[in-house]
Amino acid sequence: MIAKIITNCGCIINVYPNPATNTLPLLTQNIGRNQSEKARKEIEISFDLVKAESMKRKQYELKSAYIKCVQYGKFDSRRAITNVLDAVLNTYKYTFLPELNAVLKQYNVLADRGSESSRVYLHQGLLYRILDEQGNNIGVPIKPAPFTINLL
């Protein structure tokens, strides 16, 4: 007894029975789409639950961080950078340093790895700098170690 099964992609598969039980194996290809979808719908109906298909997916909205731009000399630099980082890192998603800097520059802060020959760059470090209105570095760069940032 050989069963021929046509898959979703149109391929024909020969399925051989288990010799001990003489039964066909359970096909697990696309089990999530085939069996669990049916089971979910039956459970929603039997327990009078909200239908998952009727729920609209919420679009991701870009939220602005309600913080002020950092101005050198007006407040403590570490505290001002910490406020910006707390708001930005918890609000925005980024994967590369230029993406993070694009957001931080709106608040006159820059995350800097240093030049390729610098000690900070060679040890994969990072420094935060305060920028003026023209985008130039002001003051002394600050290491991220003193910042207590809640990323959760």
N, CA and C atoms as an extended XYZ file, in Angstrom:
456
Properties=species:S:1:pos:R:3:atomname:S:1:resname:S:1:resid:I:1 pbc="F F F"
N         0.847       -1.178        0.000 N   MET     1
C         0.000        0.000        0.000 CA  MET     1
C         0.894        1.242        0.000 C   MET     1
N         0.899        1.958       -1.091 N   ILE     2
C         1.666        3.198       -1.216 CA  ILE     2
C         0.660        4.306       -1.502 C   ILE     2
N         0.769        5.387       -0.724 N   ALA     3
C        -0.126        6.524       -0.938 CA  ALA     3
C         0.645        7.616       -1.660 C   ALA     3
N         0.018        8.192       -2.661 N   LYS     4
C         0.612        9.325       -3.368 CA  LYS     4
C        -0.097       10.581       -2.894 C   LYS     4
N         0.696       11.529       -2.410 N   ILE     5
C         0.144       12.767       -1.856 CA  ILE     5
C         0.680       13.932       -2.665 C   ILE     5
N        -0.197       14.851       -3.010 N   ILE     6
C         0.200       16.056       -3.727 CA  ILE     6
C         0.332       17.183       -2.698 C   ILE     6
N         1.510       17.774       -2.618 N   THR     7
C         1.763       18.838       -1.646 CA  THR     7
C         1.246       20.172       -2.169 C   THR     7
N         1.380       21.212       -1.332 N   ASN     8
C         0.928       22.552       -1.705 CA  ASN     8
C         1.664       23.095       -2.917 C   ASN     8
N         2.919       22.700       -3.085 N   CYS     9
C         3.692       23.209       -4.221 CA  CYS     9
C         3.440       22.406       -5.495 C   CYS     9
N         2.602       21.349       -5.400 N   GLY    10
C         2.270       20.563       -6.582 CA  GLY    10
C         3.146       19.341       -6.757 C   GLY    10
N         4.072       19.088       -5.842 N   CYS    11
C         4.947       17.928       -5.932 CA  CYS    11
C         4.191       16.680       -5.486 C   CYS    11
N         4.497       15.561       -6.092 N   ILE    12
C         3.881       14.287       -5.708 CA  ILE    12
C         4.879       13.526       -4.838 C   ILE    12
N         4.411       13.083       -3.681 N   ILE    13
C         5.264       12.375       -2.738 CA  ILE    13
C         4.694       10.977       -2.545 C   ILE    13
N         5.549        9.973       -2.619 N   ASN    14
C         5.140        8.611       -2.295 CA  ASN    14
C         5.314        8.414       -0.797 C   ASN    14
N         4.262        8.029       -0.110 N   VAL    15
C         4.311        7.820        1.322 CA  VAL    15
C         4.127        6.333        1.577 C   VAL    15
N         5.086        5.750        2.280 N   TYR    16
C         5.052        4.329        2.569 CA  TYR    16
C         4.537        4.106        3.984 C   TYR    16
N         3.751        3.076        4.206 N   PRO    17
C         3.212        2.829        5.541 CA  PRO    17
C         4.270        2.280        6.484 C   PRO    17
N         4.006        2.440        7.769 N   ASN    18
C         4.854        1.877        8.801 CA  ASN    18
C         4.629        0.365        8.793 C   ASN    18
N         5.696       -0.452        8.609 N   PRO    19
C         5.484       -1.901        8.496 CA  PRO    19
C         4.936       -2.529        9.779 C   PRO    19
N         5.238       -1.962       10.934 N   ALA    20
C         4.790       -2.554       12.192 CA  ALA    20
C         3.292       -2.365       12.389 C   ALA    20
N         2.773       -1.182       12.047 N   THR    21
C         1.356       -0.900       12.293 CA  THR    21
C         0.528       -0.864       11.030 C   THR    21
N         1.186       -0.882        9.877 N   ASN    22
C         0.519       -0.816        8.584 CA  ASN    22
C        -0.367        0.438        8.450 C   ASN    22
N         0.125        1.566        9.034 N   THR    23
C        -0.589        2.840        8.925 CA  THR    23
C         0.306        3.857        8.258 C   THR    23
N        -0.312        4.841        7.657 N   LEU    24
C         0.456        5.901        6.999 CA  LEU    24
C         0.967        6.891        8.041 C   LEU    24
N         2.153        7.463        7.816 N   PRO    25
C         2.686        8.431        8.776 CA  PRO    25
C         1.893        9.736        8.753 C   PRO    25
N         1.935       10.435        9.862 N   LEU    26
C         1.282       11.735        9.969 CA  LEU    26
C         2.155       12.766        9.276 C   LEU    26
N         1.601       13.448        8.309 N   LEU    27
C         2.371       14.464        7.597 CA  LEU    27
C         2.400       15.747        8.422 C   LEU    27
N         3.587       16.217        8.719 N   THR    28
C         3.722       17.419        9.551 CA  THR    28
C         4.086       18.650        8.744 C   THR    28
N         4.181       18.501        7.428 N   GLN    29
C         4.482       19.668        6.606 CA  GLN    29
C         3.285       20.614        6.622 C   GLN    29
N         3.518       21.884        6.932 N   ASN    30
C         2.481       22.919        7.036 CA  ASN    30
C         1.427       22.582        8.086 C   ASN    30
N         1.833       21.891        9.143 N   ILE    31
C         0.873       21.494       10.168 CA  ILE    31
C         0.268       22.720       10.852 C   ILE    31
N         1.052       23.763       10.994 N   GLY    32
C         0.539       24.979       11.620 CA  GLY    32
C        -0.554       25.625       10.803 C   GLY    32
N        -0.380       25.617        9.506 N   ARG    33
C        -1.375       26.238        8.640 CA  ARG    33
C        -2.581       25.330        8.427 C   ARG    33
N        -2.331       24.031        8.330 N   ASN    34
C        -3.427       23.117        7.997 CA  ASN    34
C        -4.267       22.727        9.211 C   ASN    34
N        -3.640       22.169       10.251 N   GLN    35
C        -4.412       21.649       11.359 CA  GLN    35
C        -4.675       22.672       12.450 C   GLN    35
N        -3.676       23.456       12.851 N   SER    36
C        -3.889       24.355       13.988 CA  SER    36
C        -4.839       25.501       13.642 C   SER    36
N        -4.870       25.902       12.391 N   GLU    37
C        -5.807       26.956       11.973 CA  GLU    37
C        -7.249       26.471       12.130 C   GLU    37
N        -7.498       25.240       11.705 N   LYS    38
C        -8.841       24.661       11.855 CA  LYS    38
C        -9.207       24.518       13.329 C   LYS    38
N        -8.256       24.055       14.126 N   ALA    39
C        -8.509       23.862       15.562 CA  ALA    39
C        -8.786       25.198       16.240 C   ALA    39
N        -8.032       26.221       15.876 N   ARG    40
C        -8.250       27.543       16.476 CA  ARG    40
C        -9.655       28.047       16.176 C   ARG    40
N       -10.081       27.916       14.939 N   LYS    41
C       -11.414       28.389       14.558 CA  LYS    41
C       -12.510       27.620       15.293 C   LYS    41
N       -12.330       26.309       15.443 N   GLU    42
C       -13.317       25.507       16.169 CA  GLU    42
C       -13.375       25.904       17.643 C   GLU    42
N       -12.232       26.164       18.250 N   ILE    43
C       -12.187       26.585       19.662 CA  ILE    43
C       -12.850       27.946       19.828 C   ILE    43
N       -12.591       28.864       18.899 N   GLU    44
C       -13.225       30.185       18.975 CA  GLU    44
C       -14.742       30.071       18.917 C   GLU    44
N       -15.245       29.193       18.082 N   ILE    45
C       -16.695       29.024       17.957 CA  ILE    45
C       -17.275       28.330       19.189 C   ILE    45
N       -16.633       27.245       19.619 N   SER    46
C       -17.203       26.469       20.726 CA  SER    46
C       -17.171       27.220       22.059 C   SER    46
N       -16.169       28.056       22.286 N   PHE    47
C       -16.078       28.793       23.544 CA  PHE    47
C       -16.527       30.244       23.404 C   PHE    47
N       -17.099       30.594       22.262 N   ASP    48
C       -17.626       31.930       21.999 CA  ASP    48
C       -16.564       33.008       22.252 C   ASP    48
N       -15.394       32.802       21.661 N   LEU    49
C       -14.282       33.750       21.800 CA  LEU    49
C       -14.309       34.758       20.660 C   LEU    49
N       -13.542       35.815       20.818 N   VAL    50
C       -13.414       36.816       19.761 CA  VAL    50
C       -12.643       36.183       18.612 C   VAL    50
N       -13.134       36.363       17.418 N   LYS    51
C       -12.500       35.786       16.239 CA  LYS    51
C       -11.183       36.506       15.947 C   LYS    51
N       -10.138       35.732       15.772 N   ALA    52
C        -8.820       36.306       15.509 CA  ALA    52
C        -8.793       37.016       14.162 C   ALA    52
N        -9.536       36.517       13.200 N   GLU    53
C        -9.538       37.144       11.878 CA  GLU    53
C       -10.244       38.489       11.881 C   GLU    53
N       -11.167       38.688       12.839 N   SER    54
C       -11.887       39.957       12.880 CA  SER    54
C       -11.059       41.070       13.524 C   SER    54
N        -9.999       40.676       14.232 N   MET    55
C        -9.135       41.681       14.868 CA  MET    55
C        -8.222       42.284       13.813 C   MET    55
N        -8.246       43.580       13.707 N   LYS    56
C        -7.367       44.244       12.750 CA  LYS    56
C        -5.994       44.393       13.384 C   LYS    56
N        -4.987       44.212       12.582 N   ARG    57
C        -3.630       44.392       13.088 CA  ARG    57
C        -3.357       45.871       13.272 C   ARG    57
N        -2.830       46.181       14.414 N   LYS    58
C        -2.541       47.568       14.731 CA  LYS    58
C        -1.271       47.992       14.002 C   LYS    58
N        -1.358       49.078       13.280 N   GLN    59
C        -0.184       49.569       12.588 CA  GLN    59
C         0.764       50.214       13.587 C   GLN    59
N         2.057       50.015       13.321 N   TYR    60
C         3.069       50.586       14.191 CA  TYR    60
C         3.133       52.090       13.963 C   TYR    60
N         3.021       52.827       15.045 N   GLU    61
C         3.106       54.280       14.963 CA  GLU    61
C         4.440       54.727       15.543 C   GLU    61
N         5.070       55.620       14.841 N   LEU    62
C         6.323       56.163       15.323 CA  LEU    62
C         6.009       57.196       16.392 C   LEU    62
N         6.415       56.896       17.617 N   LYS    63
C         6.128       57.782       18.735 CA  LYS    63
C         7.300       58.730       18.934 C   LYS    63
N         6.999       59.945       19.245 N   SER    64
C         8.086       60.878       19.505 CA  SER    64
C         8.419       60.836       20.987 C   SER    64
N         9.669       60.989       21.280 N   ALA    65
C        10.102       61.020       22.667 CA  ALA    65
C         9.920       62.450       23.168 C   ALA    65
N         9.137       62.609       24.206 N   TYR    66
C         8.841       63.939       24.710 CA  TYR    66
C         9.954       64.401       25.638 C   TYR    66
N        11.023       64.848       25.036 N   ILE    67
C        12.161       65.342       25.788 CA  ILE    67
C        12.695       66.576       25.084 C   ILE    67
N        13.469       67.338       25.811 N   LYS    68
C        14.029       68.562       25.240 CA  LYS    68
C        15.407       68.284       24.668 C   LYS    68
N        15.820       69.129       23.738 N   CYS    69
C        17.164       69.039       23.193 CA  CYS    69
C        18.170       69.362       24.291 C   CYS    69
N        19.289       68.682       24.240 N   VAL    70
C        20.349       68.911       25.219 CA  VAL    70
C        21.081       70.190       24.839 C   VAL    70
N        21.250       71.074       25.806 N   GLN    71
C        22.022       72.305       25.594 CA  GLN    71
C        23.196       72.295       26.555 C   GLN    71
N        24.380       72.369       25.978 N   TYR    72
C        25.597       72.274       26.773 CA  TYR    72
C        25.676       73.428       27.772 C   TYR    72
N        25.945       73.117       29.022 N   GLY    73
C        26.117       74.121       30.066 CA  GLY    73
C        24.840       74.483       30.797 C   GLY    73
N        23.687       74.123       30.262 N   LYS    74
C        22.437       74.474       30.920 CA  LYS    74
C        22.102       73.510       32.049 C   LYS    74
N        22.334       72.224       31.812 N   PHE    75
C        22.090       71.190       32.806 CA  PHE    75
C        23.315       70.294       32.885 C   PHE    75
N        23.328       69.408       33.860 N   ASP    76
C        24.391       68.426       33.968 CA  ASP    76
C        24.383       67.565       32.702 C   ASP    76
N        25.535       67.450       32.044 N   SER    77
C        25.613       66.757       30.761 CA  SER    77
C        25.212       65.292       30.875 C   SER    77
N        25.703       64.620       31.899 N   ARG    78
C        25.375       63.205       32.060 CA  ARG    78
C        23.877       63.003       32.252 C   ARG    78
N        23.277       63.839       33.077 N   ARG    79
C        21.846       63.708       33.352 CA  ARG    79
C        21.022       64.006       32.096 C   ARG    79
N        21.416       65.006       31.338 N   ALA    80
C        20.692       65.372       30.123 CA  ALA    80
C        20.786       64.249       29.080 C   ALA    80
N        21.983       63.668       28.927 N   ILE    81
C        22.157       62.575       27.970 CA  ILE    81
C        21.384       61.343       28.438 C   ILE    81
N        21.380       61.091       29.745 N   THR    82
C        20.622       59.962       30.285 CA  THR    82
C        19.141       60.110       29.992 C   THR    82
N        18.597       61.303       30.149 N   ASN    83
C        17.179       61.536       29.853 CA  ASN    83
C        16.864       61.255       28.386 C   ASN    83
N        17.746       61.715       27.510 N   VAL    84
C        17.546       61.490       26.076 CA  VAL    84
C        17.632       59.999       25.768 C   VAL    84
N        18.647       59.315       26.304 N   LEU    85
C        18.824       57.893       26.025 CA  LEU    85
C        17.671       57.059       26.566 C   LEU    85
N        17.197       57.385       27.770 N   ASP    86
C        16.068       56.643       28.333 CA  ASP    86
C        14.850       56.736       27.423 C   ASP    86
N        14.576       57.914       26.940 N   ALA    87
C        13.403       58.102       26.082 CA  ALA    87
C        13.608       57.471       24.708 C   ALA    87
N        14.765       57.681       24.105 N   VAL    88
C        15.004       57.208       22.737 CA  VAL    88
C        15.140       55.688       22.682 C   VAL    88
N        15.917       55.097       23.579 N   LEU    89
C        16.152       53.658       23.509 CA  LEU    89
C        14.907       52.848       23.840 C   LEU    89
N        14.018       53.397       24.649 N   ASN    90
C        12.776       52.699       24.969 CA  ASN    90
C        11.675       52.961       23.949 C   ASN    90
N        11.828       53.977       23.122 N   THR    91
C        10.777       54.351       22.180 CA  THR    91
C        11.064       53.867       20.768 C   THR    91
N        12.301       53.988       20.315 N   TYR    92
C        12.651       53.693       18.933 CA  TYR    92
C        13.373       52.359       18.822 C   TYR    92
N        13.228       51.728       17.672 N   LYS    93
C        13.954       50.507       17.345 CA  LYS    93
C        15.015       50.866       16.319 C   LYS    93
N        16.215       50.357       16.504 N   TYR    94
C        17.295       50.631       15.567 CA  TYR    94
C        18.180       49.401       15.485 C   TYR    94
N        18.903       49.252       14.388 N   THR    95
C        19.801       48.118       14.221 CA  THR    95
C        21.242       48.550       13.993 C   THR    95
N        21.444       49.757       13.523 N   PHE    96
C        22.788       50.232       13.252 CA  PHE    96
C        23.005       51.569       13.942 C   PHE    96
N        24.261       51.887       14.181 N   LEU    97
C        24.613       53.134       14.855 CA  LEU    97
C        24.138       54.369       14.088 C   LEU    97
N        24.224       54.426       12.759 N   PRO    98
C        23.706       55.604       12.048 CA  PRO    98
C        22.200       55.814       12.254 C   PRO    98
N        21.438       54.716       12.407 N   GLU    99
C        20.003       54.855       12.675 CA  GLU    99
C        19.776       55.461       14.058 C   GLU    99
N        20.544       55.011       15.044 N   LEU   100
C        20.443       55.579       16.389 CA  LEU   100
C        20.839       57.049       16.363 C   LEU   100
N        21.918       57.367       15.654 N   ASN   101
C        22.385       58.755       15.599 CA  ASN   101
C        21.384       59.669       14.895 C   ASN   101
N        20.647       59.148       13.939 N   ALA   102
C        19.638       59.965       13.261 CA  ALA   102
C        18.589       60.450       14.252 C   ALA   102
N        18.235       59.610       15.213 N   VAL   103
C        17.267       60.013       16.226 CA  VAL   103
C        17.933       60.886       17.287 C   VAL   103
N        19.131       60.494       17.726 N   LEU   104
C        19.807       61.248       18.785 CA  LEU   104
C        20.163       62.666       18.342 C   LEU   104
N        20.442       62.865       17.063 N   LYS   105
C        20.815       64.203       16.578 CA  LYS   105
C        19.663       65.197       16.711 C   LYS   105
N        18.441       64.697       16.751 N   GLN   106
C        17.304       65.592       16.964 CA  GLN   106
C        17.353       66.212       18.355 C   GLN   106
N        18.074       65.569       19.255 N   TYR   107
C        18.185       66.044       20.632 CA  TYR   107
C        19.594       66.531       20.955 C   TYR   107
N        20.388       66.826       19.920 N   ASN   108
C        21.751       67.347       20.054 CA  ASN   108
C        22.671       66.386       20.799 C   ASN   108
N        22.515       65.099       20.545 N   VAL   109
C        23.378       64.077       21.134 CA  VAL   109
C        23.876       63.196       20.001 C   VAL   109
N        25.102       62.682       20.143 N   LEU   110
C        25.691       61.820       19.132 CA  LEU   110
C        26.372       60.650       19.822 C   LEU   110
N        26.130       59.435       19.329 N   ALA   111
C        26.857       58.249       19.788 CA  ALA   111
C        28.019       58.057       18.826 C   ALA   111
N        29.241       58.050       19.361 N   ASP   112
C        30.437       58.066       18.525 CA  ASP   112
C        31.325       56.879       18.866 C   ASP   112
N        31.762       56.147       17.838 N   ARG   113
C        32.685       55.030       18.048 CA  ARG   113
C        34.133       55.483       17.987 C   ARG   113
N        34.390       56.678       17.542 N   GLY   114
C        35.751       57.164       17.403 CA  GLY   114
C        36.318       56.803       16.045 C   GLY   114
N        37.545       57.246       15.788 N   SER   115
C        38.191       56.922       14.512 CA  SER   115
C        38.658       55.466       14.544 C   SER   115
N        38.949       54.905       13.371 N   GLU   116
C        39.301       53.497       13.286 CA  GLU   116
C        40.602       53.157       14.001 C   GLU   116
N        41.440       54.126       14.224 N   SER   117
C        42.700       53.857       14.920 CA  SER   117
C        42.622       54.203       16.409 C   SER   117
N        41.480       54.676       16.869 N   SER   118
C        41.367       55.087       18.273 CA  SER   118
C        41.192       53.871       19.185 C   SER   118
N        41.497       54.069       20.437 N   ARG   119
C        41.385       53.006       21.429 CA  ARG   119
C        39.917       52.614       21.641 C   ARG   119
N        39.030       53.589       21.603 N   VAL   120
C        37.601       53.321       21.784 CA  VAL   120
C        37.097       52.410       20.675 C   VAL   120
N        37.474       52.689       19.445 N   TYR   121
C        37.025       51.892       18.301 CA  TYR   121
C        37.608       50.479       18.357 C   TYR   121
N        38.897       50.375       18.684 N   LEU   122
C        39.560       49.072       18.716 CA  LEU   122
C        38.984       48.157       19.788 C   LEU   122
N        38.489       48.717       20.876 N   HIS   123
C        37.902       47.925       21.960 CA  HIS   123
C        36.376       47.897       21.878 C   HIS   123
N        35.838       48.265       20.717 N   GLN   124
C        34.402       48.257       20.446 CA  GLN   124
C        33.628       49.079       21.474 C   GLN   124
N        34.178       50.243       21.786 N   GLY   125
C        33.552       51.132       22.751 CA  GLY   125
C        32.648       52.157       22.091 C   GLY   125
N        32.107       53.024       22.924 N   LEU   126
C        31.165       54.034       22.459 CA  LEU   126
C        31.283       55.248       23.365 C   LEU   126
N        31.156       56.425       22.786 N   LEU   127
C        31.149       57.667       23.549 CA  LEU   127
C        29.926       58.471       23.129 C   LEU   127
N        29.377       59.199       24.073 N   TYR   128
C        28.272       60.108       23.756 CA  TYR   128
C        28.796       61.528       23.774 C   TYR   128
N        28.393       62.290       22.778 N   ARG   129
C        28.824       63.684       22.663 CA  ARG   129
C        27.604       64.585       22.579 C   ARG   129
N        27.754       65.801       23.095 N   ILE   130
C        26.722       66.821       22.960 CA  ILE   130
C        27.076       67.677       21.753 C   ILE   130
N        26.073       67.989       20.944 N   LEU   131
C        26.278       68.778       19.728 CA  LEU   131
C        25.693       70.171       19.891 C   LEU   131
N        26.271       71.138       19.170 N   ASP   132
C        25.668       72.476       19.143 CA  ASP   132
C        24.656       72.521       18.001 C   ASP   132
N        24.103       73.708       17.724 N   GLU   133
C        23.070       73.847       16.699 CA  GLU   133
C        23.582       73.505       15.304 C   GLU   133
N        24.876       73.684       15.051 N   GLN   134
C        25.454       73.390       13.744 CA  GLN   134
C        25.876       71.921       13.614 C   GLN   134
N        25.776       71.139       14.693 N   GLY   135
C        26.158       69.734       14.660 CA  GLY   135
C        27.598       69.480       15.034 C   GLY   135
N        28.283       70.481       15.584 N   ASN   136
C        29.676       70.311       16.007 CA  ASN   136
C        29.721       69.787       17.443 C   ASN   136
N        30.778       69.022       17.743 N   ASN   137
C        30.940       68.481       19.087 CA  ASN   137
C        31.254       69.600       20.077 C   ASN   137
N        30.622       69.534       21.257 N   ILE   138
C        30.890       70.503       22.318 CA  ILE   138
C        31.287       69.721       23.564 C   ILE   138
N        32.240       70.230       24.277 N   GLY   139
C        32.593       69.639       25.563 CA  GLY   139
C        33.328       68.317       25.434 C   GLY   139
N        33.400       67.623       26.560 N   VAL   140
C        34.136       66.371       26.666 CA  VAL   140
C        33.195       65.204       26.368 C   VAL   140
N        33.640       64.222       25.581 N   PRO   141
C        32.784       63.060       25.358 CA  PRO   141
C        32.568       62.279       26.656 C   PRO   141
N        31.426       61.651       26.772 N   ILE   142
C        31.070       60.956       28.000 CA  ILE   142
C        30.924       59.470       27.696 C   ILE   142
N        31.536       58.645       28.544 N   LYS   143
C        31.434       57.195       28.386 CA  LYS   143
C        30.044       56.733       28.802 C   LYS   143
N        29.527       55.672       28.195 N   PRO   144
C        28.185       55.204       28.551 CA  PRO   144
C        28.125       54.447       29.872 C   PRO   144
N        29.251       54.128       30.488 N   ALA   145
C        29.264       53.344       31.730 CA  ALA   145
C        28.458       53.985       32.853 C   ALA   145
N        28.504       55.312       33.059 N   PRO   146
C        27.754       55.862       34.187 CA  PRO   146
C        26.241       55.913       33.974 C   PRO   146
N        25.768       55.606       32.770 N   PHE   147
C        24.349       55.691       32.496 CA  PHE   147
C        23.656       54.414       32.959 C   PHE   147
N        22.561       54.583       33.644 N   THR   148
C        21.736       53.443       34.031 CA  THR   148
C        20.493       53.499       33.158 C   THR   148
N        20.477       52.672       32.119 N   ILE   149
C        19.408       52.713       31.140 CA  ILE   149
C        18.574       51.458       31.297 C   ILE   149
N        17.288       51.629       31.428 N   ASN   150
C        16.364       50.522       31.534 CA  ASN   150
C        15.892       50.148       30.148 C   ASN   150
N        16.386       49.036       29.595 N   LEU   151
C        16.045       48.645       28.230 CA  LEU   151
C        14.832       47.737       28.169 C   LEU   151
N        14.262       47.333       29.270 N   LEU   152
C        13.127       46.408       29.239 CA  LEU   152
C        11.828       47.116       29.130 C   LEU   152
